[in-house]
Amino acid sequence: MSVPLWFFLACVGWVGIKLVRPPLWLVAVLLLGGYLLADSLFAPAIDTATK
């Protein structure tokens, strides 16, 4: 069975929010920071490090 990465991350995020209950502003900052970091000059280094 093959599960798309976005679906897996959404499920892990949902479970994490339900169990840990972080503040909503922290979730928003992490999502926005990840989005902005993916479009920065550090993106190739992050891509290499995660493979």
Secondary structure, 3 states (H helix, E strand, C coil): CCCCHHHHHHHHHHHHHHHHCCCHHHHHHHHHHHHHHHCCCCHHHHHHHHC
